[in-house]
Amino acid sequence: MHFGIRKANLFRLLVISLLLSLLAISGLGASSPADSAADPPASQQSLPAAEKNLTYNDSALFIAGLSHRQGALSALEDKPAWQKYARFISQSWERFDDRHLAPMREWASQELPKTYTATVFYPFSGPDFVNMYTLFPHAKTYLMIALEPAGEMPDLATIDDNRFFADLEHSLYDLLQLKFFITDKLSNSLKKSEVKGILPILLFFLAREKTQVLDVRYWVMKSDGTVAESPATGPRQLSSQDIAGVRLDFALVGSQEKQTLYYFRFNLRDDSWRRHEKFVSFLKGFGPLTTLAKAASYLMHKPHYSGIRQFVLSQSVYVLQGDSAIPLKYFDRTTWNLRFYGTYSHPINYFKKFQQKDLAEIYQKDTDVYPLPFGIDYYHRVKTSNLLFAAKRAELAVNPSK
């Protein structure tokens, strides 16, 4: 989400759940460009000889506080800063998983389609891979779009251990506690942080979700629409017109099924949307889509976010969202079958002007509103949240562009 309450929250939720628990967090897909040969990563050049077989998966496990004694970074696990961080983050994640992800996982297995599209789309996502993956674990491709910089692979052999892990904990705090990231807060944090962009956070989530990271590539679209990828090693040079991102290939441990995550740094306002027609066409190439939208700062309620709103409605076969995403009035009942979960009366005070009277009436009068056993969106506590699941009618789902 773009707002200051957005996806910084996902991180905070991870760490807040950690703390609050110390208190109380298949259709068509597009293919990616072929991998290109590359020189050894610059970060490996500073490693001792025994550590030069460093893989992206080694880095992901280390960042996630998970021991990997056969990995190239095993010697660094003896450092007190990493050991302290690993103990804290493991306890925090366990609480977050038990209290938030486990009920979400169970709910999704019962309430969401067993087979959905090959691509899951998450606009205004911030770094919140974990909620998307928990709800839709079997997609071939995941597309995330937000304003935070994609960032760089950290040189784990030379980082300031104490600062890096403290900054990572700080970045995750909102997600672990609030189950969403606060955009402005996360963006400001990353500017001053040893954690350069959200790439380390994505690696953290992939490792904690028991996947093996197979490859990480910097991704960029030039102004003429051409796409280039390169190994995620060291900084990269970008122009102001470039759309930058990362591509991560991964698979569940023990599985042969490769999955791909794209993260793009892109402004979804209409003026940006209109200027970058080639990027919009690139996104359409992944369709049809299953879209997740939550903690979206009510931006798609506004007239200058009509492009992304219409894109979701036209390109999606399924939409799962909180009330902070697309207003109910845009879901034509001749096109969509709707199912409502949880509770709704009004937005939190900060967003009170985005009250939806038609949605409130459904929750007050309709007997076909189903329970939601976890918190999500801005009302993040259990029994305070809502979700709408919209499924395009079968005869229209064949051609989602209608």
C-alpha positions as CSV (number, residue, x, y, z in Angstrom):
1,M,0.0,0.0,0.0
2,H,1.2,3.5,-0.6
3,F,0.1,5.1,2.6
4,G,2.2,5.3,5.8
5,I,0.0,2.6,7.3
6,R,0.6,0.1,4.6
7,K,3.0,-2.6,4.3
8,A,5.5,-1.6,6.7
9,N,2.9,-3.2,8.8
10,L,3.6,-6.6,7.5
11,F,7.1,-6.4,8.9
12,R,5.8,-4.9,12.0
13,L,3.4,-7.7,12.3
14,L,6.1,-10.2,12.1
15,V,8.0,-8.5,14.8
16,I,5.0,-7.1,16.7
17,S,3.5,-10.6,16.8
18,L,6.9,-11.5,18.0
19,L,6.7,-8.8,20.6
20,L,3.0,-8.9,21.3
21,S,3.4,-12.6,21.6
22,L,6.1,-11.8,23.9
23,L,2.5,-10.1,24.3
24,A,-0.1,-11.7,22.5
25,I,0.8,-11.8,13.4
26,S,-4.4,-23.1,-12.6
27,G,-4.4,-20.6,-15.5
28,L,-1.8,-19.0,-17.7
29,G,1.4,-17.5,-16.5
30,A,4.2,-15.5,-18.3
31,S,7.6,-16.9,-18.6
32,S,10.7,-15.0,-17.5
33,P,13.8,-14.1,-19.6
34,A,16.5,-16.7,-19.8
35,D,19.2,-16.6,-17.3
36,S,22.5,-15.2,-18.4
37,A,26.0,-16.2,-17.5
38,A,27.7,-14.0,-14.9
39,D,30.9,-13.5,-13.0
40,P,31.0,-14.7,-9.4
41,P,29.2,-12.3,-7.1
42,A,31.2,-9.4,-5.7
43,S,30.1,-10.4,-2.2
44,Q,31.8,-13.7,-2.6
45,Q,35.1,-12.1,-3.5
46,S,35.5,-11.0,0.1
47,L,34.7,-14.4,1.6
48,P,37.4,-16.9,2.7
49,A,38.2,-19.7,0.2
50,A,35.9,-22.1,2.1
51,E,32.9,-19.8,1.7
52,K,33.1,-19.1,-2.0
53,N,30.3,-21.6,-2.8
54,L,27.8,-19.1,-1.2
55,T,24.3,-19.5,-2.7
56,Y,21.3,-17.3,-2.5
57,N,19.7,-19.9,-0.3
58,D,22.6,-19.7,2.1
59,S,21.9,-16.0,2.4
60,A,18.2,-16.4,2.8
61,L,18.6,-18.9,5.7
62,F,21.2,-16.7,7.4
63,I,19.0,-13.6,7.1
64,A,16.0,-15.6,8.5
65,G,18.0,-16.7,11.6
66,L,17.9,-20.4,10.5
67,S,21.1,-22.4,11.0
68,H,22.6,-24.1,8.0
69,R,25.8,-25.8,9.2
70,Q,26.6,-27.2,5.8
71,G,26.3,-23.7,4.2
72,A,29.0,-21.3,3.2
73,L,28.0,-18.9,6.0
74,S,28.1,-21.4,8.8
75,A,31.2,-19.8,10.4
76,L,29.3,-16.6,10.8
77,E,26.6,-18.4,12.8
78,D,29.0,-18.4,15.8
79,K,28.9,-14.6,16.1
80,P,26.9,-13.5,19.2
81,A,24.9,-10.9,17.2
82,W,23.5,-13.6,14.9
83,Q,22.8,-16.1,17.7
84,K,20.9,-13.5,19.7
85,Y,18.9,-12.4,16.6
86,A,18.2,-16.1,15.6
87,R,16.8,-16.9,19.1
88,F,14.6,-13.8,19.1
89,I,13.3,-14.0,15.6
90,S,12.6,-17.8,15.8
91,Q,10.5,-17.2,19.0
92,S,8.7,-14.3,17.3
93,W,8.0,-16.2,14.1
94,E,6.6,-19.2,15.9
95,R,4.1,-16.9,17.7
96,F,3.3,-15.1,14.5
97,D,2.7,-18.4,12.7
98,D,0.6,-20.0,15.5
99,R,-1.6,-16.9,16.0
100,H,-1.9,-15.5,12.5
101,L,-0.6,-17.8,9.7
102,A,-1.9,-21.1,11.0
103,P,-5.6,-20.0,11.2
104,M,-5.2,-18.2,7.8
105,R,-3.8,-21.3,6.3
106,E,-6.7,-23.4,7.6
107,W,-9.3,-20.9,6.4
108,A,-7.8,-20.6,2.9
109,S,-7.8,-24.4,2.5
110,Q,-11.6,-24.5,3.3
111,E,-12.8,-21.2,1.7
112,L,-10.7,-20.4,-1.3
113,P,-10.7,-22.3,-4.6
114,K,-8.5,-25.4,-4.7
115,T,-7.5,-24.4,-8.2
116,Y,-6.9,-20.8,-9.0
117,T,-5.0,-18.9,-11.7
118,A,-1.3,-19.5,-12.3
119,T,-0.5,-15.9,-11.3
120,V,-1.3,-14.1,-8.1
121,F,-1.2,-10.3,-8.2
122,Y,-0.7,-8.1,-5.2
123,P,-0.8,-4.4,-5.8
124,F,0.2,-2.0,-3.0
125,S,2.0,-5.0,-1.4
126,G,5.0,-3.5,0.2
127,P,7.3,-6.5,1.1
128,D,4.3,-8.6,2.3
129,F,5.0,-11.9,0.6
130,V,4.1,-14.0,3.5
131,N,0.3,-13.3,3.7
132,M,0.0,-13.7,-0.1
133,Y,1.9,-17.0,0.0
134,T,-0.1,-18.3,3.0
135,L,-3.4,-17.6,1.2
136,F,-2.3,-18.8,-2.2
137,P,0.6,-21.2,-1.8
138,H,0.3,-23.1,-5.2
139,A,0.7,-20.3,-7.8
140,K,3.3,-20.5,-10.4
141,T,4.0,-16.8,-10.4
142,Y,3.6,-14.0,-7.8
143,L,3.5,-10.3,-8.8
144,M,4.0,-7.7,-6.1
145,I,4.0,-3.9,-6.7
146,A,4.8,-1.1,-4.3
147,L,6.8,2.0,-3.8
148,E,9.6,0.7,-1.6
149,P,13.0,0.2,-3.4
150,A,13.8,-3.4,-4.3
151,G,17.3,-2.9,-2.8
152,E,20.4,-5.1,-2.9
153,M,21.8,-8.4,-1.8
154,P,23.6,-7.7,1.4
155,D,27.3,-8.7,1.7
156,L,26.8,-10.8,4.7
157,A,30.5,-11.4,5.2
158,T,31.1,-7.7,5.8
159,I,27.9,-6.2,7.3
160,D,27.8,-4.6,10.7
161,D,26.1,-7.5,12.4
162,N,24.6,-5.6,15.3
163,R,23.1,-2.9,13.1
164,F,21.9,-5.2,10.3
165,F,19.9,-7.5,12.5
166,A,18.6,-4.7,14.6
167,D,17.4,-2.9,11.5
168,L,15.9,-6.1,10.1
169,E,13.9,-6.6,13.3
170,H,12.7,-3.1,13.2
171,S,11.6,-3.5,9.6
172,L,9.6,-6.6,10.4
173,Y,8.0,-5.2,13.5
174,D,4.8,-3.8,12.0
175,L,4.0,-6.9,10.0
176,L,4.5,-9.3,12.9
177,Q,2.3,-7.2,15.1
178,L,-0.2,-5.5,12.8
179,K,-0.1,-7.9,9.9
180,F,0.7,-5.2,7.4
181,F,3.5,-2.8,6.7
182,I,3.2,1.0,7.2
183,T,4.6,2.4,4.0
184,D,6.0,5.7,5.1
185,K,7.5,4.2,8.2
186,L,9.1,1.4,6.3
187,S,10.4,3.7,3.6
188,N,12.0,6.0,6.2
189,S,13.4,3.1,8.0
190,L,15.1,1.6,4.9
191,K,16.7,4.9,4.0
192,K,18.7,4.8,7.3
193,S,19.1,1.1,7.5
194,E,21.8,-1.5,6.9
195,V,18.9,-3.4,5.2
196,K,19.1,-2.0,1.7
197,G,15.6,-2.2,0.3
198,I,13.1,-5.0,0.7
199,L,15.1,-7.8,-1.0
200,P,16.5,-9.0,2.3
201,I,12.9,-9.1,3.7
202,L,11.7,-11.2,0.8
203,L,14.6,-13.6,1.4
204,F,13.6,-13.7,5.1
205,F,10.0,-14.7,4.2
206,L,11.0,-17.3,1.6
207,A,13.4,-19.1,4.1
208,R,10.8,-18.9,6.9
209,E,8.2,-20.4,4.7
210,K,10.4,-23.4,4.1
211,T,11.3,-22.8,0.5
212,Q,14.7,-23.1,-1.2
213,V,15.8,-20.0,-3.0
214,L,17.1,-21.1,-6.4
215,D,18.0,-17.8,-8.1
216,V,17.7,-14.0,-7.5
217,R,17.9,-11.6,-10.4
218,Y,17.8,-7.8,-10.7
219,W,15.0,-6.9,-13.2
220,V,14.6,-3.7,-15.1
221,M,12.3,-2.4,-17.8
222,K,13.7,0.5,-19.9
223,S,11.6,3.3,-21.3
224,D,11.4,1.5,-24.6
225,G,9.8,-1.5,-23.0
226,T,12.9,-3.8,-23.2
227,V,13.5,-5.9,-20.1
228,A,17.0,-6.9,-18.8
229,E,17.9,-9.2,-15.9
230,S,21.3,-9.7,-14.2
231,P,22.6,-11.6,-11.2
232,A,21.7,-9.9,-7.9
233,T,25.3,-9.1,-6.9
234,G,26.3,-5.7,-5.8
235,P,24.7,-2.3,-6.7
236,R,23.2,-1.5,-10.1
237,Q,22.9,1.6,-12.2
238,L,19.4,2.8,-13.0
239,S,18.0,5.8,-14.8
240,S,15.1,7.8,-13.6
241,Q,12.9,6.3,-16.3
242,D,13.6,2.7,-15.5
243,I,11.2,0.5,-13.7
244,A,13.2,-1.6,-11.3
245,G,12.5,-4.8,-9.5
246,V,13.8,-8.3,-8.6
247,R,12.9,-11.8,-9.6
248,L,13.3,-14.7,-7.2
249,D,12.9,-18.3,-8.2
250,F,12.2,-20.8,-5.4
251,A,10.7,-24.1,-4.6
252,L,9.3,-25.8,-1.5
253,V,12.0,-27.9,0.1
254,G,11.7,-31.4,-1.4
255,S,9.6,-30.2,-4.3
256,Q,10.6,-30.0,-8.0
257,E,8.0,-27.4,-8.8
258,K,9.7,-24.0,-9.3
259,Q,7.8,-20.9,-8.4
260,T,8.7,-17.3,-9.2
261,L,8.2,-14.1,-7.3
262,Y,8.5,-10.7,-9.0
263,Y,8.6,-7.4,-7.0
264,F,8.3,-4.2,-9.0
265,R,8.9,-0.7,-7.6
266,F,6.2,1.3,-9.4
267,N,3.7,4.1,-8.7
268,L,0.2,2.9,-9.4
269,R,-1.4,6.4,-9.8
270,D,-3.2,7.1,-13.1
271,D,-0.5,9.5,-14.4
272,S,2.2,6.9,-13.9
273,W,-0.1,4.1,-15.2
274,R,-0.8,6.0,-18.4
275,R,2.9,6.9,-19.0
276,H,4.0,3.2,-18.8
277,E,1.8,1.4,-21.2
278,K,4.5,-1.2,-22.0
279,F,4.7,-2.1,-18.3
280,V,0.9,-2.5,-18.1
281,S,1.0,-4.7,-21.2
282,F,3.8,-6.7,-19.6
283,L,1.6,-7.3,-16.5
284,K,-1.4,-8.3,-18.7
285,G,0.8,-11.0,-20.2
286,F,0.6,-12.9,-16.9
287,G,-3.2,-13.1,-16.9
288,P,-5.7,-14.2,-16.0
289,L,-5.0,-13.2,-12.4
290,T,-6.0,-13.9,-8.9
291,T,-5.7,-10.6,-7.0
292,L,-5.0,-10.0,-3.3
293,A,-5.5,-6.4,-2.0
294,K,-5.3,-5.4,1.6
295,A,-4.0,-2.5,3.7
296,A,-4.2,-0.5,0.4
297,S,-4.8,2.9,2.0
298,Y,-8.2,3.2,0.3
299,L,-6.3,4.4,-2.8
300,M,-8.5,2.6,-5.2
301,H,-11.4,4.5,-3.8
302,K,-9.9,7.7,-5.3
303,P,-10.5,8.8,-8.9
304,H,-6.7,9.1,-9.7
305,Y,-6.3,5.3,-9.1
306,S,-8.9,4.3,-11.6
307,G,-6.4,2.6,-13.9
308,I,-5.2,0.0,-11.4
309,R,-8.8,-0.5,-10.1
310,Q,-10.1,-1.3,-13.6
311,F,-7.0,-3.4,-14.3
312,V,-7.8,-5.6,-11.3
313,L,-11.5,-5.9,-12.3
314,S,-10.9,-6.7,-15.9
315,Q,-7.9,-9.0,-15.6
316,S,-8.8,-11.0,-12.5
317,V,-10.9,-14.1,-12.2
318,Y,-10.7,-14.0,-8.4
319,V,-10.3,-11.1,-6.1
320,L,-9.7,-11.4,-2.3
321,Q,-9.6,-8.0,-0.5
322,G,-10.3,-6.0,2.6
323,D,-12.5,-2.9,2.5
324,S,-9.4,-0.7,2.0
325,A,-9.1,-2.0,-1.6
326,I,-11.8,-1.6,-4.3
327,P,-15.2,-0.2,-3.2
328,L,-18.0,-2.7,-3.3
329,K,-20.0,-0.5,-5.8
330,Y,-17.5,-1.4,-8.5
331,F,-18.3,-5.1,-8.3
332,D,-21.1,-5.6,-10.8
333,R,-23.3,-8.4,-9.6
334,T,-24.0,-9.6,-13.1
335,T,-20.2,-10.2,-13.4
336,W,-19.2,-11.3,-9.9
337,N,-20.3,-13.8,-7.3
338,L,-19.5,-12.2,-3.9
339,R,-18.9,-13.8,-0.5
340,F,-18.4,-11.8,2.6
341,Y,-16.4,-12.7,5.7
342,G,-15.8,-11.2,9.1
343,T,-17.3,-7.9,10.3
344,Y,-17.6,-4.3,9.0
345,S,-19.2,-1.1,10.2
346,H,-16.7,1.6,9.3
347,P,-13.0,2.2,8.5
348,I,-10.5,3.1,11.3
349,N,-10.7,6.8,12.1
350,Y,-7.7,7.8,9.9
351,F,-9.7,6.7,6.9
352,K,-13.2,7.4,8.1
353,K,-14.1,9.4,5.0
354,F,-14.0,6.1,3.0
355,Q,-17.1,4.7,4.8
356,Q,-19.1,2.3,2.5
357,K,-22.8,2.4,3.5
358,D,-23.7,-0.3,1.1
359,L,-21.1,-2.6,2.6
360,A,-22.1,-1.8,6.1
361,E,-25.7,-2.6,5.3
362,I,-24.7,-6.1,4.0
363,Y,-22.9,-6.8,7.2
364,Q,-25.8,-5.6,9.3
365,K,-28.6,-7.3,7.4
366,D,-27.3,-10.2,5.4
367,T,-27.3,-13.6,7.1
368,D,-24.8,-15.0,4.6
369,V,-21.8,-13.4,6.2
370,Y,-19.2,-16.0,7.2
371,P,-16.7,-16.0,10.1
372,L,-13.1,-14.9,9.6
373,P,-10.8,-16.5,12.2
374,F,-7.9,-14.2,11.9
375,G,-7.2,-10.4,11.7
376,I,-6.2,-8.7,8.5
377,D,-6.2,-5.2,7.0
378,Y,-6.3,-2.2,9.3
379,Y,-8.6,-3.8,11.8
380,H,-5.9,-6.4,12.4
381,R,-7.3,-8.2,15.5
382,V,-9.3,-11.3,15.3
383,K,-13.1,-10.7,15.0
384,T,-12.6,-7.1,13.9
385,S,-11.6,-7.6,10.2
386,N,-13.4,-8.2,6.9
387,L,-12.6,-9.9,3.6
388,L,-14.6,-10.0,0.4
389,F,-14.0,-12.9,-2.0
390,A,-15.2,-12.1,-5.5
391,A,-15.3,-14.8,-8.2
392,K,-16.0,-13.9,-11.8
393,R,-19.0,-15.8,-13.2
394,A,-17.8,-18.9,-15.2
395,E,-19.0,-17.7,-18.6
396,L,-17.0,-14.4,-18.2
397,A,-13.9,-15.8,-16.5
398,V,-12.9,-17.4,-19.9
399,N,-12.3,-13.9,-21.2
400,P,-11.3,-11.7,-18.2
401,S,-10.7,-8.6,-20.4
402,K,-14.5,-8.1,-20.8
